[in-house]
Amino acid sequence: MKTFARGLGIVACVAAVFWGAVAGAAPTGGFFFADGFDRPDSTDMGPHWTETWADWRVEGNVARSAPGPESSLMVVDGYELAEPILEATVRHDGTIRPTYVALVSLYLDNDNCVFVKVQDYDLDGLYDTAYFYRGNNSHEPWGDFVHGYDDWEDLWPYFGEARIGTYIVMDEVILGIDRDFDGVFESLYARGGAPLEELGLGVGLGGYDDAIAEDFLAVPEPATLVLMAFGPAVLAATRRRRVILG
């Protein structure tokens, strides 16, 4: 059985130890929510997920979004976090297409949420670009996201598989990339000015064109975990709006 042992960031590893993350979907009534999608293939994502845009499916013990030029979004039922830490493993199957995986937080509805994605923009079979949006793959600018679609980050070195994470502290949104699955986010990017009063508290996943995601984890912001995994980025973000390390 697949477990949450390989390749999780520090936040996920500590959460798994202290709060018992499991391979399947953990009940949403506890401190954390985790889903390894380790179950039979199905177009039904299970009792803990609501698909709010297009379709997700479980296939080969991973979550896959709708195939073709279609955005998909799903949120965790009954699980809300004001300052969430999210993690997921993303993989590219090498098929040339503009696929992406997004971590979704502060979800109110499809148009009002924090939507941070990594995408194969160059169509090279690797994830190469990150975008920070408000809403489901929306190009709306807000806060430090002043250029909307044109406000992007180059993710060099590009990757076919990585552990990605987002952390929200006050109105700052921070993305981390762990390419070698050593539990350290070697690249960090940040944006500020999220309109908190206009957003919600839900968490979830977005995807485009048969995207692959696995080992999803959501936990609230315990100070010790933040200091271990995202601490440098959080401190830097308080001094400047954009952080790029590595």
Beta strands, then each sheet from edge to edge (+ up, - down):
strand 1: 33-35
strand 2: 49-53
strand 3: 56-59
strand 4: 62-65
strand 5: 71-80
strand 6: 85-91
strand 7: 100-109
strand 8: 112-119
strand 9: 127-134
strand 10: 152-159
strand 11: 161-169
strand 12: 172-178
strand 13: 187-191
strand 14: 202-208
strand 15: 212-219
sheet 1: 1+ 15- 4+ 3-
sheet 2: 1+ 15- 6+ 11- 12+ 13-
sheet 3: 2+ 5- 14+ 7- 8+ 9- 10+
end
